[in-house]
Amino acid sequence: MRKKQLEPHATKAKPRTSQSISMARHCATVVALMVLALATSPAWASWTLVQHVYSASNCTTTTCSITVSAIGTNHAIAVVGGVSSTSDAISSVSDGHSTYLVPSACVAHDSGATRSVYCGYTPCSVSGGTSVTVTRSATTAARFEVWEFSSSKSGCPTLDSGAVPINATDNSTNSSSPAGTTLTLNASSSDAIVQWIYSSVNISSVSFNVCSATATTDLVSGWGWTNVINVVNCGGSGNSPTWTLASATHSVVGGIAFAEPSSSSIQQTLPLLGVGE
């Protein structure tokens, strides 16, 4: 006799309750919000110091030129230094391609001696320049350094959007450890910062450990230049270095900070998927 083959029992899916559907939708919403937060959170730019070149000797003509490697596109460039006079004035900075500004904010005169600091800058260079020229009104001894920075973000860098991205100060009190000038910066931008000093005595060192960033420094006789890059979330504090001089004397100091290129956050609209729809 043939045995009858038993058919397997079909398993019925239990109907979802409104509570389980609500829980599933809640989980989907949480996941979507987490993805959205990651998509719109800032990604800090990474700065690179492309080059830093200073005058080989004091300039004693009305045009002071510094030979550099070919300047790149969309780079931030600071040309900083000073002159042995309080009446000499910088009228322009040029590399033949980019447009430079010469702000009064980075001018300071030593009240106790004949020396001043100046700067010129472009936040958005045009490629091709191989010589940077500073034009001024007199022929007193002068010295400048060119700092060029590139950013990993596309577009043009800007000045930091804080209250004081450029500044210069007369340290009128004799000191062998004068402070650099104070900058007030955006607490949440990635910056490249340059500070410099002009004094009558040799500068032996500088302490510039901003937010654990590593400094690059050039010291030549009474001149000093230092820079830190990839400075993020400093809250505008701690960006002033301390210089060490051979003896206590007057000095004049300056500083400038560039911020990474701005970019709009990528806003994503994600469907909040409901279960059972």
Buried (B, 14 or more C-beta within 10 A) or exposed (E): EEEEEEEEEEEEEEEEEEEEBEEBBEEBBEEBEEEBEEEEEEEBBEBBBBBBBBBEEBBEEBEBBBEBEEBBEBBBBBBBBBBBBBEBBBEEBBBEBBEBBBBEBBBBBBEBBBBBBBBBBBBBBBEEBEEBBBBBEBBBBBBBBBBBBBBBBEEBBBBBEBEBBBBBBBBEEEBBEBBBBBBBBBEEBBBBBBBBBBBBBBBEBBEBEBBEBEBBBBBBEBBBBBBBBBBBEBEBEBBBBEBBBEEEBBBBBBBBBBBBBEEEEEEEEEEEEEEEE
